[in-house]
Amino acid sequence: MGRRKGSGGRQRAVPAANPNESPRSPRHQSQDISSLLARLEALEASAVRNRPRWYREASVIVAILAMVVSAVVAYVTYGQSQEQQKVAVRTELGQIIQRLQALSARGSADELKDDDGNLIAYSYSGDVNAENLALAEQAAVLVEKIPGGGLPSEYLVIADAFRFSDQYIRAIDVAERGLVRAPNSTIRNGILRLLGDCYFQLGDPVEGRRQFERALKLDESEQISIKQRSQVGTRTFWAETERRAGNCTEFQDQVRMARKLIEQMPDPAYRRQAARSLDMIDVECP
């Protein structure tokens, strides 16, 4: 038979097996593999030992510095954004407060009188009341956006605006929030008087009188002259509230106590001014 040719026409020679060489046993093969693995582990350990520490690698240091700079920039930007937002909110709130104070002036309200011509209360006309209420709602939202809340005087103006629009529940809510922020006795006194009037308007004279009593106790810490003026003001306001509610006995009691305090005032100018204010409300109880 002819010889089979491979590509190129030549037969590739195949080395013949050595009949004298015995095959390696599985145990010897396993030892060879273990030896090879041990050498690979030694090489890897040597590479790790010779590798520079991470804090000595320039790429790692640059990456860390970039992260630090990015964090600082983000923090500063956030702080500036918060401050800008605070300034913008306070500016808008200040403008609304000024407008509310203008609306609360006596000239912007209609006088409500009884059949004998005695002043009972002040009431806004429809257009003015709508503007007052809308501004009060805006201000109530804005004042809570200020970190830490607004000024006690701002809460008082907002609560007073709700009160003039007959929103007594809203007025009490805002006034209570302002009360916890009002260390100043003058502002606290005004807030407590407002709360007393609101509770009277809601048909709760017991709670209203409790608020007036709180205002009177607050005056105890003041100097005698300031205490007298403040208590006369509270008694006068309390008396007017009782008269508008038709509580004639309580009205006369507050008028009598207010006049007694006025007589004790050492300053003639303040005494005359307080007496005139009391005379304006000391009319026949309906």
C-alpha positions in Angstrom: 0.0 0.0 0.0 1.2 3.5 -0.7 2.2 5.9 2.2 -0.4 8.6 3.3 0.9 12.0 2.7 0.1 15.0 4.9 -0.1 18.6 3.7 3.0 19.4 1.8 3.4 15.8 0.7 5.5 14.8 3.7 4.5 12.5 6.7 5.0 14.2 10.1 7.2 12.0 12.3 5.6 11.0 15.7 8.2 10.4 18.5 8.0 6.9 19.8 7.3 6.3 23.4 10.2 5.2 25.6 9.4 1.7 26.7 11.8 2.0 29.7 10.0 5.2 31.2 7.3 4.4 33.7 4.2 6.7 34.1 4.2 9.1 37.2 1.9 8.1 40.0 -1.1 10.3 41.1 0.7 11.0 44.4 3.7 12.4 42.6 1.5 14.6 40.4 -0.3 16.0 43.4 3.0 16.9 45.0 4.0 18.7 41.9 0.8 20.8 41.9 1.1 21.6 45.6 4.7 22.8 45.0 3.6 25.0 42.1 0.8 26.6 44.2 3.3 27.2 47.0 5.6 29.0 44.6 2.7 31.1 43.2 1.7 32.2 46.8 5.3 33.1 47.6 5.5 35.2 44.5 2.2 37.0 45.3 3.3 37.7 48.9 6.6 39.1 47.7 4.7 41.4 45.3 2.4 42.6 48.1 5.4 43.4 50.3 7.2 45.3 47.6 4.1 47.3 46.7 4.1 51.0 47.9 1.8 51.9 50.8 -1.6 53.4 49.6 -0.8 56.7 51.3 2.4 56.9 49.2 0.7 56.4 45.9 0.1 59.7 44.1 -3.1 58.6 42.5 -4.7 57.7 45.8 -3.7 61.0 47.4 -5.1 63.0 44.5 -8.4 61.1 44.7 -8.7 61.7 48.4 -7.9 65.4 48.1 -10.5 65.7 45.3 -13.1 64.1 47.5 -12.3 66.5 50.4 -12.4 69.6 48.2 -15.7 68.4 46.7 -17.2 67.9 50.1 -16.1 71.4 51.3 -17.4 73.1 48.2 -20.8 71.3 48.6 -21.0 72.3 52.3 -20.1 75.9 51.6 -22.6 76.1 48.6 -25.3 74.6 50.8 -24.7 77.1 53.5 -24.8 80.0 51.1 -28.0 78.7 49.6 -29.6 78.4 53.0 -28.5 81.9 54.0 -29.8 83.3 50.7 -33.1 81.5 51.1 -33.4 82.8 54.7 -32.8 86.4 53.6 -35.3 86.1 50.8 -38.0 84.6 53.1 -37.4 87.2 55.8 -37.6 90.0 53.2 -40.9 88.8 51.9 -42.2 88.2 55.4 -41.2 91.7 56.5 -43.1 93.2 53.6 -46.2 91.2 54.5 -45.9 92.2 58.2 -45.8 95.8 57.3 -48.9 95.5 55.2 -50.7 93.6 57.9 -49.8 96.3 60.4 -51.2 99.0 58.0 -54.4 97.0 57.6 -54.8 96.7 61.4 -54.7 100.4 61.8 -58.0 101.7 63.1 -58.6 103.8 60.0 -58.7 100.6 57.9 -61.5 99.0 59.9 -65.2 99.7 60.1 -66.5 100.6 63.5 -69.3 98.5 64.9 -71.5 100.4 67.4 -74.6 99.5 69.4 -77.9 101.3 69.1 -76.7 104.0 71.5 -73.6 104.7 69.4 -71.1 103.0 71.7 -68.2 101.3 70.0 -68.5 97.5 70.2 -65.7 96.3 67.9 -63.8 96.9 64.7 -64.6 94.9 61.5 -62.9 94.9 58.1 -64.9 95.5 55.0 -65.1 92.6 52.5 -62.2 93.6 50.3 -59.9 94.5 53.2 -60.8 91.4 55.1 -60.0 89.2 52.1 -56.6 90.8 51.7 -55.9 90.6 55.4 -56.7 86.9 55.6 -54.7 86.1 52.4 -51.7 87.9 53.8 -52.0 86.3 57.2 -52.0 82.8 55.6 -48.9 83.7 53.5 -47.1 85.0 56.6 -48.0 82.0 58.7 -46.4 79.8 56.1 -43.3 82.0 55.6 -42.6 82.4 59.3 -42.2 78.6 59.7 -39.6 78.5 56.9 -37.2 80.6 58.8 -34.7 78.4 60.7 -35.6 78.5 64.3 -38.9 80.3 63.6 -39.7 84.0 63.3 -39.6 86.8 65.9 -42.3 86.8 68.7 -43.5 90.1 67.4 -44.1 88.6 64.0 -46.2 85.8 65.4 -48.2 88.4 67.3 -48.9 90.5 64.2 -50.0 87.4 62.2 -52.2 86.1 65.1 -53.8 89.5 65.4 -54.5 89.5 61.7 -56.3 86.2 62.0 -58.2 87.5 65.0 -59.4 90.6 63.0 -60.6 88.3 60.3 -62.6 86.2 62.9 -60.3 83.2 62.4 -59.9 82.7 66.1 -58.7 79.1 66.0 -55.9 80.0 63.6 -55.1 83.1 65.7 -54.7 80.9 68.8 -52.5 78.4 67.0 -50.1 81.1 65.7 -50.1 83.0 69.1 -49.2 79.8 71.0 -46.2 79.2 68.7 -45.1 82.8 69.3 -45.6 82.5 73.0 -42.9 79.8 73.4 -40.5 82.1 71.6 -41.3 85.3 73.6 -39.0 85.8 76.6 -39.8 89.5 76.5 -42.7 90.2 78.9 -44.1 93.0 76.7 -44.6 90.7 73.8 -45.8 87.9 76.0 -48.3 90.2 77.6 -49.7 91.2 74.2 -49.9 87.5 73.1 -51.7 86.6 76.3 -54.2 89.4 75.9 -54.9 88.3 72.3 -55.4 84.7 73.5 -57.8 85.9 76.2 -59.9 87.8 73.6 -59.9 84.9 71.2 -61.2 82.5 73.8 -64.0 84.9 74.7 -64.9 85.1 71.0 -65.1 81.3 70.9 -67.5 81.3 73.8 -65.0 80.2 76.4 -64.8 83.0 78.9 -63.3 80.8 81.6 -60.2 80.1 79.5 -60.2 83.7 78.3 -60.0 85.0 81.9 -57.3 82.5 82.6 -55.2 84.0 79.9 -55.8 87.5 81.2 -54.7 86.3 84.7 -51.5 84.9 83.2 -50.8 88.3 81.7 -51.3 90.0 85.1 -49.0 87.5 86.8 -46.4 88.2 84.2 -46.3 91.8 85.2 -45.3 91.0 88.8 -41.6 90.6 87.7 -41.5 94.2 86.3 -40.5 97.4 88.0 -43.4 99.1 89.9 -44.0 101.8 87.3 -43.9 99.4 84.3 -46.0 96.9 86.3 -48.7 99.5 87.0 -48.9 100.6 83.3 -49.0 97.1 82.0 -51.7 96.0 84.5 -53.8 99.0 83.8 -53.6 98.1 80.1 -54.5 94.5 80.8 -57.4 95.4 83.0 -58.7 97.9 80.5 -58.5 95.4 77.7 -60.1 92.7 79.9 -62.9 95.0 80.8 -63.7 95.8 77.2 -63.7 92.1 76.3 -66.2 91.4 79.1 -68.4 94.3 78.0 -68.5 93.1 74.4 -69.4 89.6 75.7 -72.3 91.1 77.7 -70.8 90.2 81.1 -71.7 93.5 82.9 -70.7 92.4 86.4 -67.3 91.3 85.3 -66.9 94.4 83.2 -67.6 96.7 86.2 -65.2 94.7 88.3 -62.3 95.1 85.8 -63.1 98.9 85.4 -63.0 99.4 89.2 -59.7 97.5 89.6 -58.2 99.5 86.6 -59.2 102.8 88.2 -57.7 101.8 91.5 -54.4 101.1 89.7 -54.6 104.4 87.8 -54.9 106.3 91.1 -51.7 104.6 92.3 -49.6 105.7 89.3 -47.0 108.3 90.3 -46.6 109.8 86.9 -49.4 112.4 86.2 -49.0 112.1 82.4 -49.4 108.3 82.4 -52.3 108.6 84.9 -54.2 111.0 82.6 -53.5 108.9 79.5 -54.7 105.7 81.2 -57.8 107.4 82.6 -58.8 108.6 79.1 -58.3 105.1 77.7 -60.5 103.7 80.4 -63.2 106.4 79.9 -63.5 105.4 76.3 -64.8 102.0 77.2 -66.5 102.8 80.5 -69.9 103.2 79.0 -73.2 101.5 79.7 -72.9 97.8 79.5 -75.3 96.4 76.8 
